[in-house]
């Protein structure tokens, strides 16, 4: 009898979960479209130890592989958190690893929420010197 009750409860939860998840589809907020030159930095080492540059590249790659996020430091020193519109476990910085500690040209929408600067990246290429 307990198995039947638990199964019935599970089915009821699933029936209500589908409409709830449909309601949770967010609409992206407006952001300013920009193209900027920035350096891809290891967020932890940059913020805590002020480390950056080609000599820090291997560390940045290893930190990324361990889950430490990469960010973008613009020419004016502003640091941007790369974000994605996909919900779930998708990392907004997944395309940055190949560019760790390099200077890149990034196009995307910049947003400022509660003091956090973020960029929804649309394209990224190596910067031309």
N, C-alpha and C positions, 0 to 999 in steps of 0.2 A: 504494500500500500504506500509506503514512504517513497518508493521509486516512482510511482504514478504521480504523487503529489509534486515531487521535485521536477519531474518531466513537464508536468502541466505548468508549473511556475516558470520554467525555462522557456517554454513556448510562448507564454504570455509576455515575458520580457522581450523576446525577439520581435514579437508583433508590434510592441510599442517602440522598439529601438529604431526601426527603419524610418518612421516619420520624424523622429527626433533628430536623426543624423541628417536628414534632408533640410531641416531647419537650421542646422549648424554650418551651412555653406556660407562662409563670409564673403563680403564684397570688398575688394581692395580699396583702400583709401587713396585719395589723390596724392600725387607726389610731383615734384619738379623734375622734368626731363633734363638730364645733364650729360655731358661728355667731359671726363676729367682724366688727368694724368695722376696716377697714384702708385705707391709702393705696396706690394702684398706683404703684410707683416703677421708674425705669430703674435696673436693678441696677448697671451700670457707673458711671454718674454718681453714684449714691447712695453706693456703697462707696468710690470713689476720690476724689470731690470733695465729697461730702455735699450734692449738689444735689437739690432736690425742690420741689414746689409748682406752682401754676398757671403761673408765669413760665417754668417748665422743661418745660411740656407739649409744645410743638412739638419740642423736642430729644428728648424721650422717644419720641415717635411716629417721628421720623426714625431714631433708634437702633434701635428695634424693627424697622423696615423693613429695616435693614442686618444684622439677626440678633442684636442685643444683647437679652438676655432682660429681661422685666419681672418684678417681684416684688411681694409684698404686705408692707407694713410695718404691723404691728398697732399699736394704741394704746400698748402698752408698749414699742415700739421693736424688737420681734423681727421679723426679716425672714424671710418664707417664700418658698420656691421653688415655683411652681405646677407640678404634674406631671400626667401623664395615664396611664391604664392601657393605652393603645394603644402597641404597639411600632412602631418605625420613626421616620419623620421628623416625626411629629405633635408640634407644640409645645404644651406645657402652658399657655402664656400667651397663646395665640391670641385668646381672648375678652377679654383685658385691654386690648388696644390702644385700644378705644373709651373706656376709662375711665382712660387714662394721666393720672397726677397728680391723680386725683379720689379722694374718699373713698367707699368701697363697703362693702356688707354681703355677706359671703361665707359660704357654708355648705359644709362639706366635711370630709374626714378629714385630720387633722394627723398627721404622722409625723416622728420624729427619728431620723435614721440617721447615725451617725458625726459628730455635731455639726451636720449640715445639717437645718434645719427645712423641711419640705415640706408642701404641702397639695394634696390631690386635690379640685379644685373641683367641687361638684355644682350650685351656683347662685351667681349674682352679680348684685347690683342696686345702683343708686346709693343711698348712705346718705341717710336723712332727717335734716335738721338739727333 
